[in-house]
Amino acid sequence: MVENEPIKHKDRSLYKIGDISPLGSKIADIYFYSSDYIIFKTEENTVSWEFANSPPWVNKTVNRCTSLIDATNSLLPRKYKENVDSMLASALHSSMVSTEEPDITNLFKSVEDFIEKYKNEIKERIADNTNYEIYIDQKDTIQFYYPNLPTHLNKVRAKFINLNSLLNSSLPEFRKTAASTMLASALAIALEKEDNDDPELIFKDIERFIVSHISADLKIRLFFANLLTAISCVLIFFVLDLCTSHKNVIFFLSAGSGVLGAIVSSIQRNNNIAIDHYGSIMSLYAESLSRLVIGIVFGLFIIFSAKSEIVLAPFKDNVYAIVCFAFIAGFSERFVPDLISKISKETEEKQAA
């Protein structure tokens, strides 16, 4: 037998996987068969059939089946095609073995319901060819279907998964649409490259886009988190001051100045903050809050140490000086720790003497 030469069996049950059907399609899988018909999947992954001595109503069934195949190809993602083909094959088989004309609507109801359920999943098709399909769904998430991915494209898939995960977990929603389109387009280009091509180069621009926008968004969030927390703290201290005796105002002023110092320091360092793009936004908020708490503690330490005359004794009754030192303590991470180290060292020297 010459390879790919069509084989024509009068008895359809004699066909097997790998044979060529009378219409020239290679049989990749067989759903149903008998001596009068065969319903099979072609090498192009499409459901097909060959009938002989078929009932008179089969033409209606075939026409409806053909229209549903067209609807599937145009509306549904390819990952659902196998499900639809299996249901269509079952409907065709039921039509062939039926002793009376079936109700076409009921016969294909499961297929139509399936199409109706998933027909709006695709928002934008980026690539669709024999080997693979890339599209963006309604949630602006990239869907990638490539059942027989060549080995040399594994590094492309790994890079895509990494960037897609970063995009979906960390990028703001209003940026996702543009980023998804860019990443999907880069993936389509990468899948066409040869074995020796580096995916890092192909994904370089979109990776820079994603990382830069994640960093900007996290820094903006961190800034407003610091600002709102600082304002809240200052307002709380102001209310507490109104509710307590006037002699305690210095404590609230010191704590508030420490908070303000911490927020100014945070704003000043905002552009230099190292952002972990896979980190949680809650960890940034926790870091921000902890710094403001430290500002309060350091501000209070200044007033206590001055009043106790451990350090800054000449300024213990100078409110303006105390407020300034409290601000410095909140602003500089090393001011109070260095002050404590100095006190500790002097104490040790006195004890040694």
C-alpha positions as CSV (number, residue, x, y, z in Angstrom):
1,M,0.0,0.0,0.0
2,V,1.3,3.4,-0.9
3,E,1.5,5.7,2.2
4,N,-1.4,8.1,2.5
5,E,-3.3,6.4,-0.4
6,P,-7.0,6.4,0.5
7,I,-8.4,3.1,1.5
8,K,-12.1,2.5,0.7
9,H,-13.8,-0.2,2.8
10,K,-17.4,-1.0,2.1
11,D,-17.5,-2.3,5.6
12,R,-16.8,0.8,7.7
13,S,-15.9,-1.4,10.7
14,L,-12.8,-2.4,8.9
15,Y,-11.2,1.0,9.2
16,K,-8.6,1.5,11.9
17,I,-6.5,4.3,13.4
18,G,-3.9,5.5,10.8
19,D,-6.1,4.6,7.8
20,I,-7.1,7.2,5.2
21,S,-10.9,7.7,4.9
22,P,-12.6,7.8,1.5
23,L,-12.6,11.6,1.6
24,G,-8.8,11.6,2.2
25,S,-8.7,12.4,6.0
26,K,-6.3,10.4,8.1
27,I,-8.0,8.7,11.0
28,A,-6.5,9.7,14.4
29,D,-9.1,8.2,16.7
30,I,-12.4,6.3,16.3
31,Y,-15.5,7.3,18.3
32,F,-18.1,4.9,16.9
33,Y,-18.3,2.5,13.9
34,S,-20.4,-0.2,12.3
35,S,-20.5,-1.8,8.9
36,D,-22.6,1.2,7.7
37,Y,-20.8,4.2,9.3
38,I,-17.7,5.4,11.1
39,I,-17.4,8.5,13.2
40,F,-13.8,9.5,13.9
41,K,-11.3,12.2,14.7
42,T,-9.0,13.4,11.9
43,E,-5.3,14.1,12.2
44,E,-6.3,17.8,12.2
45,N,-8.2,17.2,15.4
46,T,-11.6,17.6,13.8
47,V,-14.6,15.2,14.2
48,S,-15.6,13.6,10.9
49,W,-17.8,10.8,9.6
50,E,-18.5,8.4,6.7
51,F,-22.0,7.0,6.2
52,A,-23.5,4.3,4.0
53,N,-27.2,3.2,4.1
54,S,-27.9,6.0,6.5
55,P,-31.5,6.9,7.7
56,P,-33.3,9.7,5.8
57,W,-33.0,12.1,8.7
58,V,-29.2,11.9,9.0
59,N,-28.8,14.8,6.6
60,K,-30.5,17.1,9.1
61,T,-28.3,15.8,11.8
62,V,-25.2,16.3,9.8
63,N,-26.1,19.9,8.8
64,R,-26.7,20.7,12.5
65,C,-23.5,19.1,13.5
66,T,-21.6,21.0,10.8
67,S,-23.0,24.4,12.0
68,L,-22.1,23.5,15.6
69,I,-18.5,22.6,14.6
70,D,-18.3,26.1,12.9
71,A,-19.6,27.7,16.0
72,T,-17.1,25.9,18.2
73,N,-14.2,26.9,16.0
74,S,-15.2,30.5,16.0
75,L,-16.5,31.0,19.6
76,L,-14.8,28.6,21.9
77,P,-11.2,28.2,23.1
78,R,-9.5,25.2,21.5
79,K,-9.1,23.5,24.9
80,Y,-12.8,22.8,24.9
81,K,-12.8,21.3,21.4
82,E,-12.3,17.7,22.5
83,N,-15.3,17.9,24.8
84,V,-17.5,19.3,22.0
85,D,-16.2,16.7,19.5
86,S,-17.1,13.9,21.9
87,M,-20.6,15.2,22.4
88,L,-21.1,15.7,18.6
89,A,-19.9,12.2,17.9
90,S,-22.4,10.8,20.4
91,A,-25.2,12.8,18.8
92,L,-24.3,11.5,15.4
93,H,-24.1,8.0,16.7
94,S,-27.5,8.3,18.4
95,S,-29.0,9.6,15.1
96,M,-27.6,6.6,13.1
97,V,-28.9,4.0,15.5
98,S,-32.3,5.6,16.1
99,T,-35.3,3.7,14.8
100,E,-37.2,7.0,14.2
101,E,-36.3,10.6,13.5
102,P,-34.9,12.2,16.6
103,D,-35.6,15.7,17.9
104,I,-32.7,17.7,16.6
105,T,-33.0,20.2,19.4
106,N,-32.8,17.6,22.2
107,L,-30.1,15.7,20.3
108,F,-27.7,18.6,20.4
109,K,-28.9,20.3,23.5
110,S,-25.8,19.4,25.6
111,V,-23.5,20.8,22.8
112,E,-25.5,24.0,22.5
113,D,-25.5,24.5,26.3
114,F,-21.8,23.9,26.4
115,I,-21.2,26.5,23.7
116,E,-23.5,29.0,25.4
117,K,-21.6,28.6,28.7
118,Y,-18.1,29.2,27.3
119,K,-18.8,31.3,24.2
120,N,-17.8,34.6,25.8
121,E,-14.6,33.4,27.5
122,I,-12.4,34.8,24.7
123,K,-11.9,38.6,24.9
124,E,-9.2,38.8,22.3
125,R,-7.5,36.2,20.2
126,I,-3.7,36.8,19.9
127,A,-2.7,33.8,17.9
128,D,-4.5,30.7,16.5
129,N,-2.7,28.2,14.3
130,T,-2.3,24.5,13.8
131,N,0.0,24.1,16.8
132,Y,-1.2,26.5,19.5
133,E,-3.7,29.1,20.6
134,I,-3.2,32.2,22.7
135,Y,-6.0,34.4,23.8
136,I,-6.9,36.8,26.6
137,D,-10.1,36.0,28.6
138,Q,-12.6,38.4,30.1
139,K,-10.5,38.7,33.2
140,D,-7.6,39.9,31.2
141,T,-5.8,36.7,31.9
142,I,-3.6,35.1,29.2
143,Q,-4.6,31.5,28.2
144,F,-2.1,29.4,26.4
145,Y,-2.9,26.1,24.8
146,Y,-0.1,24.1,23.1
147,P,-0.7,20.4,23.5
148,N,2.5,19.2,21.8
149,L,5.0,21.8,23.0
150,P,8.5,21.1,21.6
151,T,11.2,20.5,24.1
152,H,13.2,23.6,23.1
153,L,10.2,25.8,24.0
154,N,10.2,24.7,27.6
155,K,12.3,27.7,28.6
156,V,9.8,30.0,26.8
157,R,6.9,28.5,28.7
158,A,8.8,28.8,32.0
159,K,9.5,32.5,31.3
160,F,5.9,33.1,30.3
161,I,4.6,31.4,33.5
162,N,6.9,33.5,35.6
163,L,5.8,36.8,34.0
164,N,2.2,35.9,33.9
165,S,2.2,35.0,37.5
166,L,3.9,38.3,38.4
167,L,1.4,40.2,36.2
168,N,-1.7,38.6,37.8
169,S,-0.5,38.7,41.4
170,S,1.1,42.2,41.6
171,L,0.1,44.5,38.8
172,P,-2.8,46.9,39.4
173,E,-6.0,46.0,37.6
174,F,-6.0,49.1,35.4
175,R,-2.6,48.1,34.0
176,K,-3.4,44.4,33.3
177,T,-5.2,44.9,30.0
178,A,-2.2,46.5,28.3
179,A,0.3,44.3,30.0
180,S,-1.6,41.1,29.1
181,T,-1.7,42.1,25.4
182,M,2.0,42.8,25.4
183,L,2.9,39.6,27.1
184,A,0.6,37.5,24.9
185,S,2.2,39.1,21.8
186,A,5.7,38.4,23.1
187,L,4.7,34.8,23.8
188,A,3.4,34.3,20.2
189,I,6.7,35.6,18.8
190,A,8.7,33.4,21.2
191,L,6.8,30.3,20.1
192,E,7.9,30.8,16.6
193,K,11.6,31.2,17.4
194,E,14.3,28.5,16.8
195,D,16.0,26.4,19.4
196,N,18.9,28.7,19.9
197,D,16.9,31.9,20.5
198,D,17.0,33.3,24.0
199,P,13.5,34.0,25.5
200,E,15.0,36.6,27.9
201,L,15.5,38.9,24.9
202,I,12.0,38.4,23.6
203,F,10.4,39.1,27.0
204,K,12.8,41.9,28.0
205,D,10.5,44.8,27.2
206,I,7.4,43.4,28.7
207,E,9.3,42.3,31.8
208,R,10.6,45.9,32.2
209,F,7.1,47.2,31.8
210,I,5.6,44.9,34.4
211,V,8.3,45.4,37.0
212,S,8.4,49.2,36.6
213,H,4.6,49.6,37.0
214,I,4.5,47.2,40.0
215,S,7.3,49.2,41.7
216,A,5.5,52.5,41.0
217,D,2.2,51.2,42.3
218,L,3.7,49.7,45.5
219,K,5.6,52.9,46.3
220,I,2.4,55.0,45.8
221,R,0.5,52.7,48.1
222,L,3.3,52.8,50.7
223,F,3.4,56.6,50.5
224,F,-0.3,57.0,51.2
225,A,-0.2,54.3,53.9
226,N,2.5,56.2,55.7
227,L,0.8,59.6,55.2
228,L,-2.6,58.4,56.4
229,T,-1.1,56.6,59.4
230,A,0.9,59.6,60.4
231,I,-2.1,61.9,60.1
232,S,-4.1,59.5,62.2
233,C,-1.4,59.4,64.9
234,V,-1.1,63.2,65.0
235,L,-4.9,63.6,65.3
236,I,-5.0,61.0,68.1
237,F,-2.3,62.9,70.0
238,F,-4.1,66.1,69.5
239,V,-7.3,64.7,70.9
240,L,-5.5,63.1,73.8
241,D,-3.8,66.5,74.5
242,L,-7.2,68.1,74.7
243,C,-8.5,65.5,77.1
244,T,-5.5,65.6,79.5
245,S,-3.8,68.3,81.6
246,H,-1.7,70.9,79.9
247,K,1.5,69.7,81.5
248,N,1.4,66.5,79.4
249,V,1.4,68.3,76.1
250,I,5.1,67.8,75.8
251,F,4.7,64.0,75.6
252,F,2.2,64.2,72.8
253,L,4.3,66.8,71.0
254,S,7.4,64.5,71.2
255,A,5.5,61.5,70.0
256,G,3.9,63.4,67.2
257,S,7.2,64.9,66.1
258,G,8.7,61.4,66.1
259,V,5.9,60.3,63.8
260,L,6.4,63.3,61.5
261,G,10.1,62.6,61.4
262,A,9.5,59.0,60.4
263,I,7.0,59.9,57.6
264,V,9.4,62.6,56.2
265,S,12.2,60.1,56.2
266,S,10.0,57.5,54.5
267,I,8.9,60.0,51.8
268,Q,12.4,61.0,51.2
269,R,13.6,57.5,50.8
270,N,10.6,56.4,48.7
271,N,12.4,56.3,45.4
272,N,15.3,54.3,46.8
273,I,13.2,51.6,48.5
274,A,14.0,48.1,47.2
275,I,10.7,46.5,46.2
276,D,10.2,42.7,46.3
277,H,7.8,42.3,43.3
278,Y,6.7,38.9,44.7
279,G,6.2,40.2,48.2
280,S,2.9,40.9,49.8
281,I,1.6,44.5,50.0
282,M,0.7,43.7,53.6
283,S,4.4,43.2,54.4
284,L,5.1,46.7,53.1
285,Y,2.3,48.1,55.2
286,A,3.6,46.3,58.2
287,E,7.1,47.7,57.6
288,S,5.6,51.2,57.2
289,L,3.6,50.9,60.4
290,S,6.5,49.6,62.4
291,R,8.6,52.6,61.4
292,L,5.9,55.0,62.6
293,V,5.7,53.1,65.9
294,I,9.5,53.4,66.2
295,G,9.1,57.1,65.6
296,I,6.6,57.4,68.5
297,V,8.9,55.4,70.8
298,F,12.0,57.4,69.9
299,G,10.1,60.6,70.3
300,L,9.0,59.7,73.8
301,F,12.5,58.4,74.6
302,I,13.9,61.9,73.9
303,I,11.5,63.6,76.3
304,F,12.1,61.0,79.0
305,S,15.9,61.0,78.6
306,A,15.9,64.8,78.7
307,K,13.7,65.1,81.8
308,S,15.7,62.5,83.6
309,E,18.9,64.4,82.6
310,I,20.5,61.3,81.2
311,V,21.1,63.1,78.0
312,L,20.0,66.4,76.5
313,A,19.7,67.8,80.1
314,P,20.3,71.4,79.0
315,F,17.1,71.2,76.8
316,K,14.8,69.5,79.3
317,D,12.6,72.7,79.7
318,N,13.0,73.9,76.1
319,V,9.9,72.6,74.4
320,Y,11.1,73.7,70.9
321,A,14.4,71.9,71.3
322,I,12.7,68.7,72.6
323,V,10.3,68.7,69.6
324,C,13.2,69.2,67.2
325,F,15.2,66.3,68.8
326,A,12.1,64.1,68.7
327,F,11.7,64.9,65.0
328,I,15.3,64.0,64.4
329,A,14.9,60.8,66.3
330,G,12.0,59.8,64.1
331,F,13.8,60.9,61.0
332,S,17.1,59.2,61.6
333,E,17.1,55.5,62.3
334,R,20.5,55.7,64.0
335,F,20.1,58.8,66.2
336,V,18.5,57.1,69.2
337,P,20.4,53.8,68.9
338,D,23.7,55.8,68.8
339,L,22.5,57.8,71.7
340,I,21.8,54.7,73.7
341,S,25.1,53.2,72.8
342,K,26.9,56.3,73.9
343,I,25.0,56.3,77.3
344,S,25.8,52.6,77.7
345,K,29.5,53.1,77.0
346,E,29.8,56.1,79.4
347,T,28.0,54.0,82.1
348,E,30.5,51.1,81.6
349,E,33.4,53.5,81.8
350,K,32.2,55.0,85.1
351,Q,31.6,51.5,86.6
352,A,35.1,50.5,85.5
353,A,36.6,53.6,87.1
